[in-house]
Amino acid sequence: MFTRRDLLKSAGIGAIALGVSSQPVFSAAEKVVKMEAMLPPPKGNRVVICGGGWAGLTVAKYLKKENPNIDVVLIEKRPNFISCPISNPWLADLVSLDFLSHDYNQPAAKYGYRFINAAVIGIERDKKRVYTPHGFIEYNYLVLAPGIRYNYAAWFKEDKEMARFTRMNFPAAFIPGSELLALKRKVHEFEEGDFIITVPPGAYRCPPAPYERACMVAEVFKRNKVKGRVIVLDPKDDIAPKGPGFRAAFEQVYLGIIEYVPKASIKEVDPVNKVIKTTAGDFKFVDANLVPPHQAGALLWMADLIAKDKEGKPTGWADQDPLTFQAKADPNVFLVGDVISGTPYPKSGHMGNSQGKIVAKIIASRIAGKEYKPTLPDNTCYSMVNGSPQEAIVINVNYEYNEKEKKITPKPKVINERSEALAKATYEWARAIYRDMFA
Ligand SMILES: Cc1cc2nc3c(=O)[nH]c(=O)nc-3n(C[C@H](O)[C@H](O)[C@H](O)COP(=O)(O)OP(=O)(O)OC[C@H]3O[C@@H](n4cnc5c(N)ncnc54)[C@H](O)[C@@H]3O)c2cc1C
């Protein structure tokens, strides 16, 4: 459980002002975090949603649609929304940054939820409080949807300086913001040699994203006549989950530009000398998009809601019910989007949006004192595999639940044959889902 001491620590305040003497003296900084309630107590039920990404935004809107009387508060640390989906085509200038950017005010004003632009710095589940630098907010139900964080410790253990160096110089760009802008600059300024993309091991955000990214980086090299190669280092035996669609693009559209290396588990990353040692050999690079392993975002760790394996070690992902998304340790908390585990669901924006609608129904029913039998989410994922002409492939997945075995099974439908029609459908999908969250 996150304690007051942890809260002060995370806000950068030492233990000196904790008030251990009979007459505590508070420093100026302590006064800032000697939290007052930020909002008046709710008249009815209040749902606080931490994280305004694909999942959190959807929960906020659909809760208000289910029941306008629920007091819905969305807390998000970014001032505006930039989409990771379609960011790969944007790398190759197939769309503008405007296409990816959206404002938080429009949906909050239209659907009547409260948007607070602040970072969540603490969670006290026993008091049902969420802390921001501006004060605390009390909740009846809490939704945690903070997305992912990078696990550089898997590469560098305790060496935080090396992690920082890597993140600054070879950003993963799997979390939107400056990293995406930096990656685009690197790709467009690249002159010659090998550009490496690492595919993370285990569960990670958007399984096809590294392969789509390889195509779009290669598209820029091809267009700019750069004498460069894009080397994709993948720990898996083969491209997952769409196989031949990407392979065909690598071998037909970007032959001689993309080199795909399977079974390349990373043994050592040396960002200073620009060498990566893998189980498939050592690779030197001129520049790189180094994507480390992923974990559930920090809020899940803060709230002590990470699943443990048989030995009691954290798995890195949320411990939630696979059908209701309710935290196993706390019936008042729901965990949604990329953070979840124990399901065959991929970590995708479409999936976060689909789950968000289910969670909104579950919470609204709970508040109304009604039973609700949760449905299953679905997923659609387009990947742009050619930039000229624009061509894409797609995977659609529905899921089936076997009550007896308590098992969710994916039923995928894959179109691996790239086409211009699917490229058009990619942008239609994006427009429709942005509209769903923002308009
Ligand atoms: C290159 C790339 C391409 C992709 N392409 C596709 C695609 O084509 N289709 C698709 O469906 N998916 C795609 N994805 C995946 C998609 O982006 C993610 O699955 C989706 O963003 C997950 O939604 P989420 O709400 O769980 O997390 P996010 O969208 O990351 O939202 C989490 C939010 O929480 C906020 N937050 C975190 N911590 C705090 C805090 N302490 N206080 C306040 N706010 C906080 C973050 O700022 C963020 O806005 C792609 C991803 C990448 C990287």
The ligand as a MOL file (V3000), in Angstrom:
LIG
                    3D

  0  0  0     0  0            999 V3000
M  V30 BEGIN CTAB
M  V30 COUNTS 53 58 0 0 0
M  V30 BEGIN ATOM
M  V30 1 C 4.1910 2.7230 -32.6740 0
M  V30 2 C 2.8810 2.2380 -32.1660 0
M  V30 3 C 1.8620 1.9560 -33.0460 0
M  V30 4 C 0.6300 1.5080 -32.5780 0
M  V30 5 N -0.3600 1.2340 -33.4740 0
M  V30 6 C -1.5590 0.8000 -33.0390 0
M  V30 7 C -2.6220 0.5560 -33.9610 0
M  V30 8 O -2.4670 0.7160 -35.1850 0
M  V30 9 N -3.8180 0.1510 -33.4770 0
M  V30 10 C -4.0280 -0.0290 -32.1320 0
M  V30 11 O -5.1520 -0.3860 -31.7620 0
M  V30 12 N -3.0320 0.1850 -31.2310 0
M  V30 13 C -1.8140 0.5900 -31.6430 0
M  V30 14 N -0.8120 0.8480 -30.7330 0
M  V30 15 C -1.0180 0.5340 -29.2950 0
M  V30 16 C -1.7100 1.6390 -28.5070 0
M  V30 17 O -1.0190 2.8530 -28.6120 0
M  V30 18 C -1.7970 1.2510 -27.0340 0
M  V30 19 O -2.2060 -0.0800 -26.9250 0
M  V30 20 C -2.7760 2.1640 -26.3160 0
M  V30 21 O -2.2340 3.4590 -26.2590 0
M  V30 22 C -3.0690 1.6380 -24.9000 0
M  V30 23 O -4.0090 2.4600 -24.2810 0
M  V30 24 P -3.9320 2.7140 -22.6990 0
M  V30 25 O -5.0720 3.6250 -22.4040 0
M  V30 26 O -3.7910 1.4530 -21.9590 0
M  V30 27 O -2.5550 3.4930 -22.5100 0
M  V30 28 P -2.1560 4.9290 -23.0690 0
M  V30 29 O -2.8560 5.2260 -24.3200 0
M  V30 30 O -0.6650 4.9970 -23.0430 0
M  V30 31 O -2.7150 5.9280 -21.9750 0
M  V30 32 C -2.1930 5.9930 -20.6860 0
M  V30 33 C -2.2990 7.4240 -20.2100 0
M  V30 34 O -2.0270 7.4870 -18.8070 0
M  V30 35 C -1.2870 8.6500 -18.5560 0
M  V30 36 N -0.5960 8.4960 -17.2830 0
M  V30 37 C 0.3510 7.5720 -16.9790 0
M  V30 38 N 0.7620 7.7610 -15.7040 0
M  V30 39 C 0.0650 8.8110 -15.2070 0
M  V30 40 C 0.0670 9.4990 -13.9530 0
M  V30 41 N 0.8860 9.1330 -12.9560 0
M  V30 42 N -0.7690 10.5410 -13.7860 0
M  V30 43 C -1.5990 10.9340 -14.8070 0
M  V30 44 N -1.6230 10.3380 -16.0040 0
M  V30 45 C -0.8110 9.2800 -16.2140 0
M  V30 46 C -0.3680 8.7570 -19.7640 0
M  V30 47 O 0.1290 10.0810 -19.9170 0
M  V30 48 C -1.2750 8.3280 -20.9040 0
M  V30 49 O -1.9300 9.4130 -21.5150 0
M  V30 50 C 0.4260 1.3240 -31.1850 0
M  V30 51 C 1.4620 1.6010 -30.2900 0
M  V30 52 C 2.6780 2.0470 -30.7740 0
M  V30 53 C 3.7780 2.3510 -29.8040 0
M  V30 END ATOM
M  V30 BEGIN BOND
M  V30 1 1 1 2
M  V30 2 1 2 3
M  V30 3 2 2 52
M  V30 4 2 3 4
M  V30 5 1 4 5
M  V30 6 1 4 50
M  V30 7 2 5 6
M  V30 8 1 6 7
M  V30 9 1 6 13
M  V30 10 2 7 8
M  V30 11 1 7 9
M  V30 12 1 9 10
M  V30 13 2 10 11
M  V30 14 1 10 12
M  V30 15 2 12 13
M  V30 16 1 13 14
M  V30 17 1 14 15
M  V30 18 1 14 50
M  V30 19 1 15 16
M  V30 20 1 16 17
M  V30 21 1 16 18
M  V30 22 1 18 19
M  V30 23 1 18 20
M  V30 24 1 20 21
M  V30 25 1 20 22
M  V30 26 1 22 23
M  V30 27 1 23 24
M  V30 28 2 24 25
M  V30 29 1 24 26
M  V30 30 1 24 27
M  V30 31 1 27 28
M  V30 32 2 28 29
M  V30 33 1 28 30
M  V30 34 1 28 31
M  V30 35 1 31 32
M  V30 36 1 32 33
M  V30 37 1 33 34
M  V30 38 1 33 48
M  V30 39 1 34 35
M  V30 40 1 35 36
M  V30 41 1 35 46
M  V30 42 1 36 37
M  V30 43 1 36 45
M  V30 44 2 37 38
M  V30 45 1 38 39
M  V30 46 1 39 40
M  V30 47 2 39 45
M  V30 48 1 40 41
M  V30 49 2 40 42
M  V30 50 1 42 43
M  V30 51 2 43 44
M  V30 52 1 44 45
M  V30 53 1 46 47
M  V30 54 1 46 48
M  V30 55 1 48 49
M  V30 56 2 50 51
M  V30 57 1 51 52
M  V30 58 1 52 53
M  V30 END BOND
M  V30 END CTAB
M  END
